[in-house]
Every structure is written in C-alpha cells, then in structure tokens.
Amino acid sequence: MILFKDKLLSEAIFEEHFVCDLSACKGKCCVEGDTGAPLEPFELAELENVLDAVRPYLSKAHQEVLDANGPYTLDEEDGVFKTTLRGSKHCVFAIEKRGVTL
C-alpha cells in the first residue's frame, strides 16, 4: 500500500490499465456527483482556448450555464478548480448521444 496525502492506494494501480467502459456505465461520471471534474492549473487555459470550438456541440442549457458561470469554478472546500456543473449534477461539457453521456 502507498500513502498519498490522506489516501491509501494499492500498488496494483501501477500495473492495471484503466479504460472507461461506456457500454456498462453510460457516462455516469459526467452526471453523478456534487462536483465537477478536478482540473490541473494548465487545463484552465486549455478550456478557455477550446471553448468556442466545443460550444456548438453543447446543449442550449449548458451554453447558458457557461455564459453565466464560465467553464470552471473554484471549489472552496478543497481549493481545486473544477468543471462547472449545470444544476448540481451535469458537467457543462457533457453531451448525451444514444443514451450515453460523454
């Protein structure tokens, strides 16, 4: 086991390859939870740079949230920037196609 910050991690994480199984989860991580995806500092500028390119693919509701709140917010609890949510669930960058959220 490896202690990282306040978490114990199995050493197996360095040996296993993770791939999201969209056929099983249907993209639940984009709509479940009470916070957006955590962002590294360099990703903030990247989101700003690609915003105009991805905007046409987003729903009107998500575009309105982006206009009002921007692509990311600062989580006051842990001091980490995270993707903005619509309401308390959907990531503003989430797109639903054929029952799968991406």
C-alpha positions in Angstrom: 0.0 0.0 0.0 1.1 3.5 -0.7 0.0 6.5 1.4 -0.8 9.5 -0.9 -2.0 12.6 1.0 -4.8 11.1 3.2 -5.5 8.1 0.9 -4.1 4.5 0.9 -3.6 3.2 -2.6 -2.9 -0.3 -3.7 0.3 -0.8 -5.7 -1.8 -2.6 -8.3 -2.8 0.8 -9.7 0.6 0.9 -11.4 0.1 -2.4 -13.1 -3.5 -2.2 -14.2 -4.7 -0.2 -17.3 -7.9 1.6 -16.7 -10.3 2.2 -19.6 -13.8 3.6 -19.1 -16.4 1.0 -20.1 -19.1 3.3 -21.6 -21.3 0.3 -22.5 -21.5 -0.5 -18.8 -21.6 2.9 -17.1 -23.2 5.0 -19.9 -21.1 8.0 -18.7 -22.5 8.3 -15.2 -19.4 10.1 -14.0 -20.4 13.1 -16.1 -23.8 13.4 -14.4 -23.5 11.9 -10.9 -21.8 13.6 -8.0 -21.9 17.0 -6.5 -18.8 18.5 -8.0 -17.2 18.9 -11.4 -14.0 17.1 -12.7 -10.9 18.4 -11.0 -8.6 20.4 -13.2 -4.9 21.0 -13.2 -3.8 24.7 -13.5 -2.6 24.3 -17.1 -6.1 22.9 -18.0 -7.8 26.2 -17.1 -6.3 28.0 -20.1 -6.9 25.0 -22.4 -10.6 25.1 -21.5 -10.7 28.8 -22.3 -8.9 28.1 -25.7 -11.3 25.4 -26.9 -14.5 26.8 -25.6 -15.6 28.4 -28.9 -14.8 25.1 -30.8 -16.8 22.9 -28.5 -19.7 25.3 -27.8 -21.8 24.3 -30.9 -21.9 20.7 -29.7 -23.3 21.6 -26.2 -27.0 21.9 -25.4 -28.5 25.4 -25.1 -28.9 24.8 -21.3 -25.2 24.1 -21.0 -24.3 27.1 -23.1 -26.3 29.3 -20.8 -24.6 28.0 -17.7 -21.2 28.6 -19.4 -22.2 32.2 -20.2 -23.3 32.8 -16.7 -20.5 30.9 -14.8 -17.6 30.2 -17.1 -16.1 26.7 -17.8 -14.7 26.1 -14.3 -15.2 27.1 -10.7 -13.1 27.1 -7.6 -14.2 24.5 -5.1 -13.9 26.4 -1.8 -13.7 23.2 0.2 -10.5 21.9 -1.3 -9.2 24.9 -3.2 -9.2 23.0 -6.5 -10.7 24.3 -9.8 -13.3 22.0 -11.3 -15.5 21.9 -14.4 -18.7 23.9 -13.9 -21.9 21.9 -13.3 -25.5 22.6 -14.6 -27.6 22.3 -11.5 -25.9 20.0 -9.1 -25.1 17.1 -11.4 -24.4 17.5 -15.2 -20.9 18.7 -16.3 -21.4 21.6 -18.7 -19.3 19.8 -21.2 -21.4 16.6 -21.1 -23.1 15.6 -24.3 -25.7 12.8 -24.4 -25.9 10.6 -27.5 -28.0 7.4 -27.8 -28.3 7.1 -24.1 -24.6 7.6 -23.4 -23.2 10.7 -21.8 -19.7 11.8 -22.9 
